[in-house]
Amino acid sequence: MNLAYRLATVTAVSRALEWPAIRRLRMTRRAALRALRLTPMARVVRRLRRMGVPLHEFDVLELFGRDGTGHVQDYAKFVGSLEVWEIDREWRPKLECNIPGARIKITDSFQEVRTTPTTYDLLVVDAPLAVTGTYCEHFDLFPHLFRICRERSVLILNVIPSATSGDLKWWPNVFSPAHLARRREFYGSITPEQIALPEMARRYARLADENGFDCDWHFFQQRPGIMVYFVCHLTRRPGSPDDPPEDRATRGSAADVSGSERV
Ligand SMILES: C[S@@+](CC[C@H](N)C(=O)[O-])C[C@H]1O[C@@H](n2cnc3c(N)ncnc32)[C@H](O)[C@@H]1O
């Protein structure tokens, strides 16, 4: 047996032993963080509530549900109502168990967002991280996401500003040539593997503007590894195409929140 073959065997065996242990450790850590309300989504919820955002009155949509343990459980009990979309029906029983009281819809979110008549106060977008079929990250939800926003809505997007080579071992599908090409196009960036947070914020604000919304404030919250939440508040501009007259008549003053950046 040559040395290279022996090394490869040792590496494969140690990986096989190591992965379940690492996964168990990560699950224990996540459970502890959740119990202490220190997960990134718990931080987002706390910050929004401190800013006076009335989450308890909000109709919320989670567009990519899986089993809800990723972050839905961290905010579900603080919102008025919750609808969860998920393409894979195998997750339904776990979703029903983990997020009791939520309306669950098994559907393709990229299609559903184009047709649903319902609008929401908070949209949470935790799409797969790279290219899946013809879709890439959350890019194909735009501009349709705006049609399911209300006069004022909060949008939470999972974004990937950059990734180290170490990160890419954990997320091997991230930053494939096809993924980078879609990022280059969506963000209009010549460095799609590294996009500064202000540049991302400007991109989403421009998209909002093109669709009749103002992005009043935003903030970012780091998640584990390569993921970051982009949280922003959208207000429909008076007279924009989807602004129904009755909504215009009843619109109050803009939400008064502070402590965040304006784009
Ligand atoms: C990152 S996970 C979501 C984790 C979840 N937010 C949580 O808190 O546990 C992404 C999920 O999106 C689902 N998904 C992928 N493509 C989809 C599509 N086109 N429509 C709806 N769900 C989709 C996957 O099945 C997967 O469960």
The ligand as an ORCA input file, in Angstrom:
! r2SCAN-3c Opt
* xyz 0 1
  C     -32.190     26.904      4.273
  S     -33.563     25.838      4.307
  C     -34.710     26.782      5.257
  C     -34.524     26.671      6.755
  C     -35.691     27.239      7.520
  N     -35.876     28.649      7.279
  C     -35.637     26.978      9.019
  O     -35.804     27.916      9.805
  O     -35.447     25.818      9.404
  C     -34.177     26.003      2.681
  C     -35.453     25.246      2.420
  O     -35.996     25.705      1.180
  C     -36.676     24.641      0.565
  N     -36.831     24.968     -0.856
  C     -35.935     24.830     -1.844
  N     -36.442     25.269     -3.008
  C     -37.693     25.718     -2.745
  C     -38.725     26.296     -3.530
  N     -38.564     26.513     -4.836
  N     -39.878     26.636     -2.918
  C     -40.056     26.422     -1.576
  N     -39.112     25.877     -0.797
  C     -37.946     25.527     -1.356
  C     -35.798     23.449      0.831
  O     -36.553     22.253      0.722
  C     -35.307     23.749      2.259
  O     -36.131     23.083      3.178
*
